[in-house]
Amino acid sequence: MDQKTEPEINVSGLIYIPDFISVQEQDFLLSQIDQQSWLTDLKRRVQHYGYKYDYKARTVSNDAYLGSLPAWLSLLSNKLHNDGIFPSVPDQVIVNEYLPGQGISAHIDCVPCFADTIASLSLGSPCIMEFSNPRTGEKRSIVLEDRSLIVLSGPARYEWQHAIPSRKSDIINGIKTERARRVSLTFRNIILN
Ligand SMILES: O=C(O)CCC(=O)C(=O)O
């Protein structure tokens, strides 16, 4: 965890780790992801591993188990635990694909479904993630570079909403940057009720 950085945006419980994986690892993950089938019921394409999350009911039901994570994901899942980022090995992963113009609306991840720590690995191209605190009205934003990992726990996970605006470009370090395809892998631990 030497490369762990507390981002300047000052959201308690938010950790940003640049270069969490190498370019070769990124290429390997993208090639694995692109060999799998996609779910197309949302505006963006997704893949679910470990357990299927029901977006409409906002639940993970007891019959949602899809099987253990494939080897190419469990390598990373074990690393997240071994590096001390997760207290136990994450058992669910959602892959999100964002084409230019696509995003994800402001939300707090389902509280009864998922345990405290949640981490997203960014592949392909950077984007801005926005944080907003509905209680205080505070707003922050952070650049998620490709190959970076963002970790949310405590207040960042439970008190702040996060979103990726649906647009075709971002201002990154003062420069208008056209978006390209971004793929993220979000790791979680399921709480079965
Ligand atoms: O794409 C990301 O990095 C975030 C994904 C996310 O917020 C979610 O799946 O709930």
The ligand as an SDF file (V2000), in Angstrom:
LIG
                    3D

 10  9  0  0  0  0  0  0  0  0999 V2000
  -17.7340    3.0860  -12.8250 O   0  0  0  0  0  0  0  0  0  0  0  0
  -17.4010    3.3050  -11.6850 C   0  0  0  0  0  0  0  0  0  0  0  0
  -16.2340    3.5420  -11.3680 O   0  0  0  0  0  0  0  0  0  0  0  0
  -18.4280    3.3340  -10.5790 C   0  0  0  0  0  0  0  0  0  0  0  0
  -19.4880    2.2940  -10.7020 C   0  0  0  0  0  0  0  0  0  0  0  0
  -20.5610    2.4570   -9.6730 C   0  0  0  0  0  0  0  0  0  0  0  0
  -20.6770    3.4680   -9.0300 O   0  0  0  0  0  0  0  0  0  0  0  0
  -21.5270    1.3840   -9.4620 C   0  0  0  0  0  0  0  0  0  0  0  0
  -21.4880    0.3590  -10.1660 O   0  0  0  0  0  0  0  0  0  0  0  0
  -22.3600    1.5230   -8.5460 O   0  0  0  0  0  0  0  0  0  0  0  0
  1  2  2  0
  2  3  1  0
  2  4  1  0
  4  5  1  0
  5  6  1  0
  6  7  2  0
  6  8  1  0
  8  9  2  0
  8 10  1  0
M  END
$$$$
